[in-house]
Amino acid sequence: MDAMKRVLALAAVSEAATGLALVIVPSFVGRLLLGAELTGVSIPVARVTGLSVIGLGLACWPGGDADRGLARAIRGMLCYSVPVTVYLACLGIGRKWAGPLLWPAVVAHALLSFLLARAWLKDRQSTGQKAPCRVEK
C-alpha cells in the first residue's frame, strides 16, 4: 500500500471510529472535543452526525481498483441512510424528539435507502462485490 493509501486508510478509520463514538457515547465525545456535555436535542443530532461520519469513513476506504469509487460511495451512503432511517423512525416512535419534518425525513431516507440498495445490488451482480458495509482489504 503506497503512502497516499495509508494516509487515506488512517483518515477513514479515524473518521469511522469518531462516528461510532458519537453514536454510542455522544455526550462523552462532546465533553472530550468541546469541553461540555451534550444534552437535549444535541444527543440525536450528534448520533445522526456519527452515522454520517461512519458512512464517510467507509466510502473513503482505499480500494484496489480506482474504478470502484462509485461503488464505495454507494456503499458509504447506504451504510449511512439505512441506520439513519431506523434511528429517525425510533425517535418519532418515542415522540420525545419529533418535529414536523421528522416523518417526511424518515420516508425520504427509506426511499433513498431503497434506491441505493437497488443500485448496490445491480453493481454487485455485475461485479461480484461483497456486503455493502464491509471494508475492502
Backbone as ProteinMPNN parsed JSONL, in Angstrom:
{"seq_chain_A": "MDAMKRVLALAAVSEAATGLALVIVPSFVGRLLLGAELTGVSIPVARVTGLSVIGLGLACWPGGDADRGLARAIRGMLCYSVPVTVYLACLGIGRKWAGPLLWPAVVAHALLSFLLARAWLKDRQSTGQKAPCRVEK", "coords_chain_A": {"N_chain_A": [[0.852, -1.176, 0.0], [0.708, 2.14, -0.952], [1.985, 5.37, 0.216], [-0.035, 7.365, 0.093], [-2.409, 5.867, 0.079], [-2.182, 4.721, 2.603], [-2.428, 6.987, 4.247], [-5.026, 7.772, 3.547], [-6.424, 5.517, 4.437], [-5.895, 5.694, 7.191], [-7.22, 8.116, 7.759], [-9.855, 7.369, 7.075], [-10.387, 5.287, 8.911], [-10.091, 6.669, 11.345], [-12.128, 8.599, 11.146], [-14.405, 6.95, 10.946], [-14.237, 5.677, 13.431], [-14.577, 7.855, 15.155], [-17.167, 8.544, 14.402], [-18.551, 6.235, 15.255], [-18.137, 6.444, 18.009], [-19.585, 8.811, 18.461], [-22.155, 7.855, 17.986], [-22.48, 5.916, 19.994], [-21.629, 7.029, 22.528], [-22.391, 9.943, 22.717], [-22.402, 12.247, 24.434], [-20.082, 11.995, 25.946], [-18.123, 12.196, 23.932], [-18.655, 14.807, 23.142], [-17.867, 16.132, 25.484], [-15.127, 15.519, 25.47], [-14.279, 16.625, 23.009], [-15.374, 19.239, 22.886], [-15.43, 20.234, 25.423], [-17.717, 20.322, 26.91], [-20.764, 18.88, 28.131], [-22.996, 17.154, 25.978], [-26.391, 17.73, 25.636], [-29.968, 17.288, 25.714], [-31.499, 18.062, 22.631], [-29.146, 17.96, 21.231], [-28.048, 15.436, 21.491], [-29.467, 13.451, 19.769], [-28.841, 14.743, 17.342], [-26.053, 14.607, 17.309], [-25.762, 11.83, 17.134], [-26.882, 11.238, 14.6], [-25.067, 12.668, 13.072], [-22.805, 11.163, 13.705], [-23.443, 8.726, 12.431], [-23.335, 9.576, 9.775], [-20.64, 10.222, 9.534], [-19.467, 7.738, 9.874], [-20.369, 6.539, 7.49], [-18.956, 8.177, 5.707], [-16.324, 7.439, 6.343], [-16.361, 4.741, 5.491], [-16.919, 5.077, 2.77], [-14.614, 6.331, 1.932], [-12.612, 4.499, 2.274], [-9.653, 3.144, 1.049], [-9.572, 1.323, -1.947], [-8.546, -1.385, -4.129], [-9.089, -0.993, -6.838], [-9.356, 1.685, -8.912], [-11.623, 2.364, -10.36], [-13.705, 1.594, -8.784], [-14.66, 3.548, -7.177], [-17.24, 4.754, -7.312], [-18.86, 2.633, -6.496], [-17.93, 2.369, -3.868], [-18.781, 4.81, -2.854], [-21.556, 4.502, -3.058], [-21.857, 2.369, -1.278], [-21.015, 3.616, 1.117], [-22.989, 5.645, 1.393], [-25.26, 4.044, 1.575], [-24.73, 2.642, 3.937], [-24.976, 4.726, 5.661], [-27.587, 5.773, 5.229], [-29.514, 3.73, 5.766], [-29.23, 3.072, 8.634], [-29.792, 5.657, 9.638], [-32.412, 6.032, 8.786], [-33.737, 4.091, 10.358], [-33.031, 5.0, 12.938], [-34.117, 7.635, 13.028], [-36.805, 6.966, 12.724], [-37.198, 5.567, 15.124], [-36.845, 7.688, 16.915], [-39.122, 9.167, 16.246], [-41.157, 7.388, 16.962], [-40.77, 7.258, 19.708], [-41.487, 9.822, 20.323], [-40.321, 11.927, 21.742], [-38.445, 13.519, 20.477], [-39.639, 14.821, 18.006], [-40.184, 16.626, 15.358], [-42.013, 18.604, 12.903], [-40.999, 17.798, 10.407], [-39.897, 15.332, 10.779], [-41.089, 12.724, 10.157], [-41.467, 12.971, 7.309], [-38.727, 13.061, 6.692], [-37.929, 10.508, 7.506], [-39.334, 8.945, 5.644], [-38.167, 9.907, 3.277], [-35.487, 9.096, 3.642], [-35.885, 6.343, 3.773], [-36.798, 5.815, 1.177], [-34.553, 6.689, -0.272], [-32.695, 4.844, 0.74], [-33.747, 2.469, -0.301], [-33.401, 2.949, -3.08], [-30.601, 3.2, -3.191], [-29.858, 0.635, -2.282], [-30.874, -0.911, -4.346], [-29.272, 0.001, -6.469], [-26.798, -0.813, -5.479], [-27.15, -3.609, -5.403], [-27.471, -4.139, -8.118], [-24.943, -3.366, -9.065], [-23.419, -5.185, -7.623], [-24.245, -7.628, -8.711], [-23.159, -7.386, -11.233], [-20.435, -7.243, -10.712], [-19.712, -8.945, -8.627], [-19.403, -8.152, -5.927], [-18.983, -7.886, -2.286], [-20.768, -7.704, 0.905], [-22.53, -4.574, 1.648], [-21.592, -2.896, 3.772], [-19.115, -3.702, 4.355], [-15.631, -3.393, 4.764], [-13.244, -2.974, 2.282], [-10.31, -4.885, 1.634]], "CA_chain_A": [[0.0, 0.0, 0.0], [1.556, 3.32, -1.009], [1.807, 6.328, 1.314], [-1.314, 8.05, -0.003], [-3.44, 4.928, 0.517], [-2.067, 4.589, 4.06], [-2.998, 8.192, 4.845], [-6.467, 7.694, 3.346], [-6.922, 4.478, 5.338], [-5.856, 6.256, 8.543], [-8.31, 9.095, 7.851], [-11.122, 6.643, 7.035], [-10.552, 4.581, 10.184], [-10.29, 7.624, 12.439], [-13.46, 9.188, 10.997], [-15.403, 5.932, 11.293], [-14.165, 5.477, 14.884], [-15.216, 9.029, 15.754], [-18.6, 8.393, 14.16], [-19.045, 5.181, 16.141], [-18.169, 7.022, 19.353], [-20.713, 9.745, 18.509], [-23.396, 7.075, 18.053], [-22.561, 5.167, 21.248], [-21.466, 7.894, 23.716], [-22.279, 11.306, 22.186], [-22.094, 13.247, 25.455], [-18.666, 11.822, 26.278], [-17.363, 12.771, 22.815], [-18.821, 16.255, 23.264], [-17.02, 16.597, 26.579], [-13.729, 15.429, 25.044], [-13.988, 17.514, 21.882], [-15.847, 20.611, 23.056], [-15.316, 20.635, 26.804], [-19.041, 20.459, 27.515], [-21.674, 17.758, 27.915], [-24.086, 17.325, 25.027], [-27.658, 17.43, 26.29], [-31.175, 17.625, 24.957], [-31.584, 17.739, 21.206], [-27.818, 17.74, 20.65], [-27.74, 13.996, 21.502], [-29.828, 12.828, 18.493], [-28.098, 15.38, 16.246], [-24.709, 14.022, 17.335], [-25.837, 10.444, 16.656], [-27.055, 11.275, 13.135], [-23.759, 13.079, 12.558], [-21.919, 10.0, 13.822], [-23.764, 7.784, 11.352], [-22.841, 10.103, 8.502], [-19.181, 10.141, 9.534], [-19.162, 6.326, 9.609], [-20.539, 6.372, 6.046], [-17.824, 8.84, 5.054], [-15.152, 6.582, 6.509], [-16.496, 3.571, 4.617], [-16.835, 5.5, 1.373], [-13.252, 6.77, 1.63], [-11.641, 3.434, 2.455], [-8.998, 2.923, -0.246], [-9.704, 0.007, -2.557], [-7.531, -1.677, -5.112], [-9.495, -0.621, -8.182], [-9.756, 3.097, -8.954], [-12.966, 2.472, -10.933], [-14.681, 1.177, -7.782], [-15.005, 4.71, -6.363], [-18.69, 4.93, -7.265], [-19.394, 1.554, -5.664], [-17.62, 2.716, -2.482], [-19.668, 5.909, -2.469], [-22.886, 3.905, -2.846], [-21.752, 1.61, -0.03], [-20.98, 4.563, 2.223], [-24.304, 6.277, 1.543], [-26.197, 3.012, 2.031], [-24.426, 2.38, 5.347], [-25.475, 5.884, 6.403], [-29.018, 6.015, 5.065], [-30.334, 2.706, 6.434], [-29.325, 3.289, 10.082], [-30.444, 6.932, 9.927], [-33.847, 5.778, 8.631], [-34.187, 3.371, 11.551], [-32.863, 5.855, 14.114], [-35.124, 8.705, 12.991], [-38.111, 6.345, 12.994], [-37.246, 5.314, 16.568], [-37.09, 8.976, 17.569], [-40.522, 9.512, 16.028], [-41.998, 6.473, 17.74], [-40.642, 7.689, 21.095], [-42.153, 11.132, 20.344], [-39.648, 12.971, 22.511], [-37.787, 14.39, 19.504], [-40.406, 14.665, 16.769], [-40.63, 17.869, 14.748], [-42.939, 18.401, 11.783], [-40.355, 17.192, 9.235], [-39.262, 14.056, 11.119], [-41.618, 11.591, 9.379], [-41.057, 13.098, 5.909], [-37.311, 12.688, 6.597], [-37.877, 9.043, 7.584], [-39.794, 8.437, 4.341], [-37.141, 10.25, 2.275], [-34.334, 8.213, 3.845], [-36.282, 4.979, 3.398], [-36.788, 5.772, -0.292], [-33.157, 6.763, -0.689], [-32.077, 3.551, 1.073], [-34.223, 1.506, -1.292], [-32.738, 3.225, -4.363], [-29.186, 2.857, -3.041], [-29.747, -0.826, -2.21], [-31.1, -1.419, -5.698], [-28.059, 0.294, -7.241], [-25.731, -1.67, -4.969], [-27.409, -4.976, -5.862], [-27.182, -4.188, -9.559], [-23.487, -3.346, -9.197], [-22.91, -6.438, -7.065], [-24.486, -8.689, -9.69], [-22.261, -7.249, -12.374], [-19.022, -7.321, -10.338], [-19.465, -9.947, -7.597], [-18.985, -7.495, -4.675], [-19.432, -8.42, -1.002], [-21.77, -6.94, 1.656], [-22.345, -3.142, 1.451], [-20.925, -2.208, 4.867], [-17.845, -4.38, 4.586], [-14.48, -2.622, 4.337], [-12.412, -3.741, 1.35], [-8.902, -5.018, 2.037]], "C_chain_A": [[0.896, 1.237, 0.0], [1.184, 4.323, 0.084], [0.441, 7.009, 1.277], [-2.462, 7.139, 0.447], [-3.391, 4.735, 2.034], [-2.681, 5.788, 4.766], [-4.521, 8.167, 4.718], [-7.084, 6.649, 4.274], [-6.944, 4.983, 6.783], [-7.001, 7.246, 8.741], [-9.665, 8.387, 7.905], [-11.393, 5.935, 8.358], [-10.828, 5.575, 11.312], [-11.662, 8.286, 12.347], [-14.546, 8.194, 11.385], [-15.412, 5.684, 12.802], [-14.82, 6.648, 15.622], [-16.732, 8.94, 15.585], [-19.218, 7.352, 15.078], [-19.141, 5.699, 17.576], [-19.326, 8.01, 19.497], [-22.046, 9.012, 18.626], [-23.56, 6.455, 19.442], [-22.546, 6.085, 22.482], [-21.332, 9.36, 23.291], [-21.893, 12.35, 23.224], [-20.622, 13.205, 25.856], [-17.778, 12.436, 25.189], [-17.461, 14.293, 22.86], [-17.938, 16.833, 24.345], [-15.554, 16.587, 26.166], [-13.389, 16.445, 23.959], [-14.285, 18.979, 22.17], [-15.761, 21.124, 24.488], [-16.647, 20.823, 27.507], [-19.871, 19.222, 27.198], [-22.674, 18.115, 26.815], [-25.363, 16.914, 25.75], [-28.798, 17.751, 25.342], [-31.101, 17.181, 23.506], [-30.215, 17.506, 20.575], [-27.44, 16.262, 20.628], [-28.188, 13.333, 20.193], [-29.11, 13.451, 17.3], [-26.69, 14.798, 16.171], [-24.727, 12.593, 16.803], [-26.032, 10.387, 15.141], [-25.743, 11.697, 12.477], [-22.78, 11.913, 12.61], [-22.17, 8.983, 12.733], [-23.241, 8.279, 10.011], [-21.322, 10.017, 8.419], [-18.722, 8.694, 9.343], [-19.281, 6.048, 8.11], [-19.401, 7.005, 5.264], [-16.566, 7.986, 5.154], [-15.191, 5.364, 5.604], [-16.344, 3.946, 3.145], [-15.408, 5.859, 0.979], [-12.195, 5.688, 1.824], [-10.99, 3.109, 1.113], [-9.147, 1.475, -0.707], [-8.632, -0.187, -3.607], [-7.839, -1.167, -6.506], [-10.019, 0.81, -8.181], [-11.17, 3.277, -9.499], [-14.054, 2.089, -9.939], [-15.117, 2.333, -6.886], [-16.502, 4.916, -6.227], [-19.327, 3.86, -6.385], [-19.119, 1.835, -4.19], [-18.519, 3.839, -1.99], [-21.084, 5.395, -2.212], [-22.898, 3.136, -1.53], [-21.784, 2.546, 1.177], [-22.33, 5.22, 2.464], [-25.347, 5.275, 2.03], [-25.982, 2.718, 3.513], [-24.783, 3.568, 6.233], [-27.001, 5.928, 6.389], [-29.884, 4.992, 5.787], [-30.379, 2.93, 7.945], [-29.989, 4.612, 10.449], [-31.956, 6.789, 9.781], [-34.404, 5.132, 9.895], [-34.126, 4.274, 12.782], [-33.903, 6.967, 14.148], [-36.52, 8.145, 13.255], [-38.255, 6.045, 14.49], [-37.477, 6.6, 17.348], [-38.557, 9.382, 17.437], [-41.467, 8.653, 16.845], [-41.96, 6.87, 19.22], [-41.275, 9.047, 21.351], [-41.481, 12.198, 21.184], [-39.019, 13.994, 21.563], [-38.492, 14.229, 18.17], [-40.917, 16.017, 16.291], [-41.501, 17.565, 13.539], [-42.312, 17.744, 10.551], [-39.713, 15.84, 9.534], [-39.772, 12.917, 10.247], [-41.371, 11.752, 7.882], [-39.574, 12.745, 5.701], [-37.142, 11.175, 6.657], [-38.261, 8.443, 6.232], [-38.74, 8.711, 3.268], [-35.928, 9.341, 2.412], [-34.669, 6.768, 3.493], [-36.27, 4.823, 1.879], [-35.362, 5.801, -0.824], [-32.442, 5.44, -0.416], [-32.478, 2.478, 0.071], [-33.492, 1.702, -2.625], [-31.248, 2.88, -4.31], [-28.981, 1.342, -2.997], [-29.93, -1.441, -3.59], [-29.868, -1.184, -6.573], [-26.911, -0.599, -6.797], [-25.911, -3.105, -5.454], [-27.108, -5.136, -7.344], [-25.68, -4.215, -9.794], [-22.885, -4.657, -8.717], [-23.087, -7.592, -8.042], [-23.508, -8.609, -10.85], [-20.788, -7.427, -12.018], [-18.7, -8.357, -9.28], [-18.976, -9.354, -6.286], [-19.589, -8.181, -3.458], [-20.467, -7.5, -0.366], [-21.472, -5.435, 1.604], [-21.565, -2.443, 2.549], [-19.577, -2.826, 5.196], [-16.709, -3.527, 4.021], [-13.608, -3.504, 3.455], [-10.984, -3.779, 1.865], [-8.018, -4.768, 0.849]], "O_chain_A": [[1.759, 1.368, 0.868], [0.191, 4.145, 0.789], [-0.176, 7.208, 2.323], [-3.385, 7.595, 1.122], [-4.431, 4.601, 2.678], [-3.376, 5.631, 5.77], [-5.228, 8.502, 5.668], [-8.155, 6.878, 4.835], [-7.901, 4.729, 7.516], [-7.675, 7.221, 9.771], [-10.529, 8.765, 8.696], [-12.512, 5.982, 8.868], [-11.706, 5.342, 12.142], [-12.299, 8.512, 13.375], [-15.501, 8.552, 12.075], [-16.477, 5.5, 13.391], [-15.535, 6.445, 16.603], [-17.486, 9.227, 16.515], [-20.301, 7.572, 15.621], [-20.116, 5.422, 18.275], [-19.979, 8.047, 20.54], [-22.963, 9.494, 19.291], [-24.655, 6.468, 20.002], [-23.372, 5.923, 23.38], [-20.274, 9.96, 23.482], [-21.123, 13.259, 22.915], [-19.997, 14.242, 26.078], [-16.797, 13.115, 25.493], [-16.469, 14.989, 22.642], [-17.329, 17.888, 24.166], [-14.815, 17.525, 26.467], [-12.321, 17.056, 23.993], [-13.537, 19.862, 21.749], [-15.991, 22.306, 24.743], [-16.704, 21.418, 28.583], [-19.711, 18.598, 26.149], [-23.14, 19.252, 26.739], [-25.406, 15.87, 26.399], [-28.614, 18.398, 24.31], [-30.689, 16.061, 23.203], [-30.126, 16.918, 19.498], [-26.593, 15.863, 19.829], [-27.359, 12.695, 19.543], [-28.802, 12.749, 16.338], [-26.191, 14.526, 15.079], [-23.805, 12.185, 16.096], [-25.405, 9.566, 14.472], [-25.355, 11.146, 11.447], [-22.014, 11.698, 11.671], [-21.226, 8.431, 12.166], [-22.759, 7.488, 9.2], [-20.775, 9.765, 7.345], [-17.691, 8.454, 8.713], [-18.412, 5.404, 7.522], [-18.932, 6.442, 4.275], [-15.834, 7.825, 4.178], [-14.176, 4.992, 5.014], [-15.717, 3.222, 2.372], [-15.031, 5.708, -0.183], [-11.014, 5.924, 1.569], [-11.691, 2.83, 0.14], [-8.884, 0.534, 0.042], [-7.896, 0.743, -3.934], [-6.916, -0.931, -7.287], [-11.015, 1.109, -7.523], [-11.85, 4.239, -9.141], [-15.235, 2.255, -10.244], [-15.868, 2.123, -5.933], [-16.986, 5.221, -5.137], [-20.238, 4.156, -5.612], [-19.974, 1.573, -3.344], [-18.968, 3.825, -0.844], [-21.733, 5.812, -1.253], [-23.849, 3.243, -0.756], [-22.501, 2.292, 2.146], [-22.77, 5.34, 3.607], [-26.224, 5.63, 2.818], [-26.947, 2.562, 4.261], [-24.879, 3.414, 7.45], [-27.628, 6.101, 7.434], [-30.903, 5.363, 6.371], [-31.474, 2.976, 8.507], [-30.681, 4.689, 11.464], [-32.707, 7.364, 10.569], [-35.419, 5.574, 10.433], [-35.065, 4.308, 13.577], [-34.508, 7.215, 15.191], [-37.327, 8.781, 13.934], [-39.327, 6.25, 15.058], [-38.218, 6.607, 18.33], [-39.162, 9.877, 18.388], [-42.469, 9.145, 17.363], [-42.982, 6.828, 19.905], [-41.569, 9.382, 22.499], [-42.03, 13.291, 21.327], [-39.06, 15.196, 21.825], [-37.973, 13.553, 17.283], [-41.951, 16.498, 16.755], [-41.703, 16.402, 13.191], [-43.036, 17.183, 9.728], [-39.061, 15.257, 8.668], [-38.966, 12.204, 9.648], [-41.086, 10.755, 7.219], [-39.205, 12.196, 4.663], [-36.309, 10.615, 5.945], [-37.588, 7.539, 5.737], [-38.453, 7.843, 2.443], [-35.396, 8.865, 1.41], [-33.82, 6.046, 2.97], [-35.789, 3.817, 1.358], [-35.008, 5.032, -1.718], [-31.669, 4.968, -1.251], [-31.648, 1.674, -0.355], [-33.022, 0.736, -3.227], [-30.699, 2.333, -5.266], [-28.043, 0.823, -3.602], [-29.225, -2.381, -3.958], [-29.465, -2.066, -7.332], [-26.141, -1.089, -7.623], [-24.947, -3.749, -5.868], [-26.554, -6.15, -7.769], [-25.19, -4.987, -10.619], [-21.953, -5.18, -9.327], [-22.2, -8.433, -8.19], [-23.079, -9.631, -11.385], [-19.972, -7.725, -12.89], [-17.525, -8.636, -9.043], [-18.195, -10.0, -5.587], [-20.553, -8.94, -3.558], [-20.988, -6.606, -1.032], [-20.308, -5.043, 1.525], [-20.91, -1.442, 2.258], [-18.971, -2.496, 6.216], [-16.822, -2.998, 2.915], [-13.272, -4.631, 3.821], [-10.507, -2.814, 2.463], [-6.794, -4.829, 0.966]]}, "name": "protein", "num_of_chains": 1, "seq": "MDAMKRVLALAAVSEAATGLALVIVPSFVGRLLLGAELTGVSIPVARVTGLSVIGLGLACWPGGDADRGLARAIRGMLCYSVPVTVYLACLGIGRKWAGPLLWPAVVAHALLSFLLARAWLKDRQSTGQKAPCRVEK"}
